């Protein structure tokens, strides 16, 4: 009897875990059978390793949607897409990356700065495979490093925040003081203070990328302390947006992707990353025989970064605010405006 | 809420801290009963995730947070029962079955979220309960009386848990099977039945703690919403020496330190953020280290009961 129950439990957990596995793979339509060798020349197999989930409404989802857009454009039969999620721990991710490489994937994207060292270790063992990671700038012979200039959008959102705040205090709900988040926050601070020197920018960090409850609590503290326009990056930002959405008259500025769905009356504007252009570029380079070695930059000048306003709140933003943002954008694109970055 | 600035930093820190302590308090009080009966349940984190998810899901479909809350309690009950089945009846190694329960809860909640919701969505949450007169008292009003009712319930449960554990026959049985199960068995107490009950109480409270995260605090759900809070609750049981008042002290110490560092950062007081975010952990560890004295633990903690064997 006891053994029976034990077996039952074992089977139950197996069912759950295999269900998890197929579920993760099913949207990507990953074929289980080996693809025949002769089609390999035109068909590209792409694997994506994500720190959180592909529906996190932020960092990971923006890349996943970029890949889906590439697949849509090139044709479903031309691109095989496999996704592994919840691999925030770089060591666990390493196992998945190595497995994808040995299964013959052509391009393996590890979407996070923390994967830099793991890739450096694995890439030499698979010289015919292309690897990519970001935010980063150190490329390798078969490693692409992609690098969104998050400070550019941060600056523009800072200009907007300075024009929109009534209390004179704006708050940043930061994740961990590293990579993309620091660049974004630097840009944001400069955007605010160069527009209105009297506006205070308060920057705080939760110490985590995925603590949505903690991010929400930090947003509440920011608002209690007087901030009325807030921003912040990483996947936990959705928790902060929800907290801001509960208080009328407070606004949020998004990054990574358009997050206005969570709180349509709260998100004024967003810096959106167009990953599909970067992925297409990597595929193109690979076709020409360049397997890596390039430092790919996302910026406003080539349209890989974009500022999107929330249509629903368009009338809440005064014209002079939009004009100021547009002017700064043109200056960034023309190179007139240089945004300072932390020294590496 | 701007009035808080005028009242100064202290009120802000206290008001936030009181709120932040709620999930720890609920989960740790439940875990205390389980450990007092001799079973440590490391799966609290998984139960909280399931409670958080079902609270969210049912609220999402019905629009009524109370239905959500009810389903969290049911899920907590079932998860507690599962833990009891594995660790009491099947006598599995408790540390491992707890971790298994955690992984089960995380995997299943993530899977169901994708199947039935498919994206990040907001839900209506429980608003703050405005108590006439009390909430309007200057200063103290916003600290003590401007939260949703789960917060009050959590604090109310501290004396209740103390009374149940030390003043009722059932509490005596729980303590007996956790220290000398053989003696309790000789006196006709069913050791395994009491352990089942204690684990289920722990499960229900962990489910409620999870529901508080989604319905009371975040008003949304995302993967891994508990972010380690369940494990901190287990640690707080040790910190509180298996006593409700000790657990209250530990939860408040941890949460006040957390609230303090949030306010320090937000007010722009120059302080390295890396130190700020570890402050609650460091404070708790220091408090544990300084409070010397012989640490009492439930003698049969972690040991499955086998009638006829001599422990």
Contacts between the chains, C-beta under 8 A, distances in Angstrom:
chain1	res1	chain2	res2	distance
A	2	B	89	7.5
A	2	B	90	6.2
A	5	B	85	7.2
A	5	B	89	7.6
A	5	B	90	6.7
A	6	B	90	6.1
A	9	B	85	7.9
A	9	B	86	6.9
A	13	B	100	7.6
A	13	B	104	6.3
A	16	B	104	6.9
A	16	B	107	5.9
A	16	B	108	5.7
A	16	B	111	7.0
A	17	B	107	6.3
A	19	B	111	6.0
A	20	B	107	5.3
A	20	B	110	7.2
A	20	B	111	4.9
A	23	B	111	5.8
A	23	B	114	6.0
A	23	B	115	7.0
A	52	B	223	6.6
A	52	B	224	8.0
A	53	B	110	7.2
A	53	B	114	7.9
A	53	B	223	4.8
A	55	B	114	6.9
A	55	B	118	6.7
A	55	B	119	5.2
A	55	B	120	6.9
A	56	B	120	7.2
A	56	B	222	6.7
A	56	B	223	7.1
A	57	B	119	7.1
A	57	B	120	4.4
A	57	B	222	8.0
A	86	B	110	7.8
A	86	B	223	7.1
A	86	B	224	7.6
A	167	B	2	7.7
A	171	B	266	6.8
A	177	B	273	6.0
A	177	B	274	7.5
A	200	B	268	7.4
A	202	B	265	8.0
A	202	B	266	5.5
A	202	B	267	7.3
A	202	B	268	5.2
A	203	B	265	7.8
A	203	B	268	7.9
A	204	B	262	7.0
A	204	B	265	3.5
A	204	B	266	5.0
A	204	B	273	7.1
A	205	B	265	6.9
A	205	B	273	4.5
A	205	B	276	8.0
A	205	B	277	6.9
A	206	B	277	7.0
A	207	B	273	7.2
A	207	B	274	7.5
A	207	B	277	3.3
A	207	B	278	7.7
A	208	B	227	6.5
A	210	B	222	7.7
A	210	B	223	7.6
A	210	B	224	5.8
A	210	B	227	6.4
A	211	B	227	4.1
A	212	B	218	5.7
A	212	B	220	7.1
A	212	B	222	4.9
A	212	B	225	6.1
A	212	B	227	7.7
A	213	B	213	5.4
A	213	B	217	5.4
A	213	B	218	4.9
A	213	B	225	6.4
A	213	B	226	8.0
A	213	B	227	6.8
A	213	B	229	7.9
A	214	B	227	6.7
A	216	B	217	6.6
A	216	B	218	5.2
A	217	B	16	6.9
A	217	B	19	7.8
A	217	B	20	6.5
A	217	B	217	7.4
A	217	B	262	6.8
A	218	B	262	5.8
A	218	B	266	7.3
A	220	B	16	7.3
A	221	B	12	7.1
A	221	B	16	5.9
A	221	B	259	7.8
A	221	B	262	4.8
A	221	B	263	6.0
A	221	B	266	5.1
A	222	B	266	5.4
A	223	B	1	6.4
A	224	B	1	5.1
A	224	B	2	7.8
A	224	B	4	4.9
A	224	B	5	7.6
A	224	B	12	5.6
A	224	B	15	7.9
A	224	B	16	7.6
A	225	B	4	7.6
A	225	B	5	6.3
A	225	B	12	6.9
A	225	B	263	7.3
A	225	B	266	5.1
A	225	B	267	6.2
A	226	B	2	6.1
A	226	B	5	5.6
A	227	B	266	7.9
A	235	B	222	7.5
A	238	B	120	5.3
A	238	B	220	6.8
A	238	B	222	6.2
A	239	B	218	5.3
A	239	B	220	6.9
A	239	B	222	7.1
A	242	B	122	5.6
A	242	B	218	6.2
A	242	B	219	5.5
A	242	B	220	4.8
A	243	B	218	7.7
A	245	B	122	7.0
A	246	B	219	7.1
A	247	B	1	7.4
A	261	B	119	7.9
A	261	B	120	7.9
A	262	B	120	6.1
A	262	B	121	7.8
A	262	B	122	6.0
A	262	B	220	7.4
A	263	B	122	6.9
